[in-house]
Amino acid sequence: MIVLLWRSEYGCPEFGVEDSVLHAKNWVPSEEPQWGDSIAFVGDWALRAAVMGDVEAVAELRAVVLREDLERLGRYDERRVRQRLRDGFVPAHTWVIEVGGAFAGCVALRSEKDAYWLEHFYLDPEWQGRGIGGAVLKTLLERCDREGAVVRLNVLQGSSARRLYDRHGFTQEAEDEVDVFMVRHPSSLEAGPVVSGGDGS
């Protein structure tokens, strides 16, 4: 049995709660959950809607996760790596990844006219390599598949995170000296088990 949590725009009178409160119910995996603002909980990790108060924790995590690659590329700046996150942080399309109820990472899915952009996908190094990043990515891509949506992202040149995106059907679209730009079309997703690994796993 999996517990499915979601944030309802209108509350949930049957549970006696008010608007914008998290709700929970038992969910059988054979049943198809509705996305909405859903928060899927599997095992001991969960996604919850981000709030503005999360920005500093996410900025610090970004500095930790990207430091090695940015230093290798000669682009690391201790202040700028955090400020870029603060400037681009929008809670409305961002989720916080929690493990055991504690902050462990984040991911954003920003809608544009012709595609979603997968952004700010960071996982604490303590939790990398355990399949969490792959499971989070799979959850978001399944939403995009249901909408028939294209997903785009950029990843730093030489980053181990690219292996995760390759496994989930992303292909290179363009590149420059710093970033590789990747795209995934709905039909490119192949069914199969999630494989752990990469920066976000």
Salt bridges, closest charged atoms under 4 A:
GLU32 OE2 - ARG146 NH1 3.21
ASP54 OD1 - ARG48 NH2 2.79
GLU56 OE2 - ARG86 NE 2.86
GLU60 OE2 - ARG82 NE 2.77
ASP69 OD1 - ARG72 NH2 2.76
GLU71 OE2 - ARG67 NE 2.82
GLU98 OE2 - ARG48 NE 2.69
GLU112 OE2 - ARG110 NH1 2.51
ASP114 OD2 - ARG152 NH1 3.67
GLU119 OE2 - ARG110 NH2 2.61
GLU142 OE2 - LYS138 NZ 2.54
ASP145 OD1 - ARG184 NH1 3.04
GLU147 OE2 - ARG143 NE 3.30
ASP166 OD1 - ARG162 NE 3.69
GLU173 OE1 - ARG152 NE 3.08
